[in-house]
Amino acid sequence: MRCLPTLLVALVCMAALSQTATAAAAYYDLQPTEVADDTYVFFGAQENFSRDNHGAISNTGFIVTGDGVVVIDTGPSRLYGQAMRTAIARVTDQPVVQVYITHAHPDHFLGNNAFEDVSIGALPGTIDTIRGIGPDLASNLYALVGAAMRGTTSVTPDTTIEAGSTVTFGSHTLELIGERGHTPADLMVFDRTTGVLFAGDIAFHDRAPTTPTADIDVWKQSLADATAIDFRTLVPGHGPATNDDVPLQQTGAYLDWLANRFTEAAGRGASAAEVMFEPLPPRWAELAVEPGEYRRSVSHLYPALELDSLGAPSS
């Protein structure tokens, strides 16, 4: 009879896990797509955050290494992270042994709640940002997404990644590449074994890039660095995977166009309101989430150019 309390605790824990899995499945029907040997991606919706998509708008992935599973990004919520773990368990009985977070945007790291039992690694700048404003980002996503966010809190990665380091899990050797530009700290994970490059939000494909924390000139250098990698498959942060560098070229061309338009408009004294509602060229108008993302980029990037054009200090 002395075993009864232990048995009851185990049953309660099993029931709680079952309820969590059921709740996760109610919001997220995650189906992994195999993009290379042992390598899977959950592709996000090419949309903005909404209560219909529950915030599942970015790509997340995992690698089955033979010595455990490595996860790249954890999605927008605790329930999304739990749905990831359930889907991973359908593919392999290997445990999750490592998580890597590519950058500090909420659709990429707020699923960390579901992975607190393993190492969660990120670049120092990502860790600092999540520690500082992670709770605010979570609160904002609660407002945009609603009930799918329940139980989600901001969990700061507990392992600092050294940019340029190489790690091996089972038969897979991963290069952890530190970049900047989309945010102040952008991680790319290159699997030397399969040739898969998880580029994070350095690369967008058929979707307008987001720019709330962007430095376009630095971002373009990161795109050049990614192009120089001898990858066989590229997984962007948003949009379909490819076996070529189209997402890198597309992202770079869009950023060039955006910077040139804003510079020209500031030079002729156009107001932000004028620039915001100028029509987009057909090439860019057909991207997912346009023209909304373009208009957000005006609010993010144009005020500094206006000040510069007037000869005023921008800080």
Buried (B, 14 or more C-beta within 10 A) or exposed (E): EEEEEEEEEEEEEEEEEEEBBEBBBEBBEBEBEEBBBBBBBBBBBBBBBBEEBBBBBBBBBBBBBEBBBBBBBBBBBBBBBBBBBBBBBEBBEBEBBBBBBBBBBBBBBBBBBBBEEBEBBBBBBBBBBBEEBBEEBBEEBBEBBBEBBEEBEBBBBBBEBEBEEEBEBBBBBBBBBBBBBBBBBBBBBBBBBBBBBBBBBBBBBBBBBBBEBBBBEBBBEBBEBBBEBEBEBBBBBBBBBBEEBBBBEBBBEBBEBBBEBBEEBBEEEBEBEEBBEEEBEEEBEEBBBBBEBBBBBBEBBBEEBBBBBEEEEEE
